[in-house]
Amino acid sequence: MNADLSKPTGGTITAAPPGTGKKVRPGPLGRLGAWAATHVKLVVVIWVAVVAVLGAFAPQINSALSGAGWQADGSQSVKARQIAQQHFGGNASSALQVVISSDRPVSDQGVQRVITRATAVLKDDSRIGTVVPPQPGATISADGHTAVVLAGAKADTNEMVRAADDLKGPLAALSGDGVSVHATGSSVLWSDFNAANHDAMIHSELLSWPVTLVILVLAFGSLVAAGLPLLLTLAGLAASAGSLVLLTQLTPISIWAMNFAMMFALALGIDYALFMVMRFRGARMGRARSTVDAVTETMDTAGKAVLLSGATVLVSLSAVMLVPSPAFRSMAGGIMLAVAFVLAATLTLLPAVLGKLGHRVDSLALPWVRVGEHRSPRFNAWGERLWRRPVLYGVAALAVLVALAAPVIGLRTAMPSIDVLPKDASARAGYTAVQESFGAGAPGTLQIVTPSGRAAAATAQLKDTPGIAGVMPAQQAADGSRWSLIQAVPTVDPSDPALAGTVHDLRAELPGGSLVGGAAVENLDLQHLLKEKTPLVIGVVLVLGFALLLLALQAPLIAALGTLASLLSTGAAFGTARLVFQDGHGAGLLGFTPQGFLDGWAPVFFFAMIFAIAMDYTVFLLASAKEHFERSGDPREAMTGALAHSGRVIFAAAAVMVAVFFTFAISGPLPPKEMGIVLGVAVLLDAALVRLVLLPVMLRLTGRAAWWSPSWLRRILPDIHFSHG
């Protein structure tokens, strides 16, 4: 342990800020920091135990997490799928379809042998229900060269995606001698989709690591300090990965939960470590004080900002739980779990490590860097420039943001089409073969579950409905239940907007008690749910974000301005997304074919993620501004001091996030590209124009009013200060 820890303060009284001549009693976080700094071994042992126990489950993460859950719970389509699976041998939307295409009629003996082998492969899997061989007039094409084997779903949607993972390879291996075999259907689509996105995310993370490390070294100025974010990230990731595996014993967790958790753990680990370490250096610089006192001051100031930031991130993501879809809830839960572990490590493990390192946090410093410098001269000069000409810079930043946000008015959303999969993916190859042999709407066959007594009327209505190309005979449930199943082929591709109108008409005109389902309809129902819940999620995020800022800053005006400013970068990011992904600008450069819309899950989920990151920077800037205002009572010092102390942190943290997110824009299928562009542009605009220009200008123009609070509000809010003493 360092020499300056030999006489610990015990976390009760710390050295005063310079010039006060007083001792100050630290707050709860300051006392926590002092305790951690004086109990390094205990803190490290606890964290090693937590990481070891939970991390032991982490290697199971890919096999334990689920691949489905993209559905609107309680919708007609989900109810129809459940009835079809229970009463019709698993002939539900989650069933597998094995497409056998040949250069000769499927009645050929060689093709029949392939069909027999494919049937045997399917029947050997316990997750497969009734296997229906190709039927003339239904699942054998008119030219006789394509046949479809239907494999019923005997397990839930998540297990059926795992079944697709296991079966599509052995089935494809049956291809040869002019015969091709491809598994397709909803479960195979999600299997291929998850695999393609997982590979793209891993590739992107490998690309981003070297850039991240370079930025960290430049930002911290020393190799030792640059390693601290990695410490927090590894601890948080190992613990959260193991926790997600354990949670799968209670509820299915989407595999995307871990992907997003990895991103947020890295991003926030860097943010929090930057803010804390920079403040720790400033607390030590030029003062004869112990390391424990420096840690205490760091936790009393930067620690509060980090705690508030973490709470804001958790609150923003918790709003996604309002969407009744398993995939969305588990993704939000996975990120929240990772954030909670990174936050806990930042407030316990990091103070302990800083207490142990002391001045050695600056070891292996770059020769041209003043590692102990806390107040950045460049950002201080930038703050003075904004103070002198606030209107010029404020109007310029606002004009850019409004111009980029304007296209969001014409933004369209829909669920991803089959084109998001690689051309050689099993689901896409089978999908294409089905369309070529059975018609454009065949991959989106509708499943109508209706009471048996109304099956004839339902069949007649289907045949009379525009948009329906063909109707198969009603199938009575084999178990004697009162249900009948009718399958109808639409005239249009499943991703065509016209299908939504057809489904709407059917639901309005079919006999009472009828349920319209099918894989394409499940996507439509999820899309409708997302559109319905988006205003609610956005409203809840804004209200809770404002409430947290108000609680921390005790100032309603700047809390409202800080919250509303976050909407600007979000709107600009989605406006840019419309220009790129809907209108196709830059599609050739990024290597994709535009779908004419943005994926339907983007507005809800990306808004919560963007707002969480934006409020992260807002908290760092405004907490620093409030600290300077509490010390000086001077609005000018509050604004310029906040930029001088937190501007470099915001700039460096944003640089890392932009580098990470933009790597997703250059690799893999379309959804990761959308995520990379939307999040990367949002962080870039938020840091460069909102937090480092527009919000400081707001502080300048509002002056003391920014920090005013009515007496009645001060009486009901807890007394929170960001200045140490």
Beta strands, then each sheet from edge to edge (+ up, - down):
strand 1: 96-102
strand 2: 128-132
strand 3: 146-153
strand 4: 179-184
strand 5: 413-414
strand 6: 446-451
strand 7: 468-471
strand 8: 475-476
strand 9: 483-490
strand 10: 515-517
strand 11: 598-599
sheet 1: 2+ 3- 1+ 4-
sheet 2: 5+ 11+
sheet 3: 7+ 9- 6+ 10-
sheet 4: 7+ 9- 8+
end
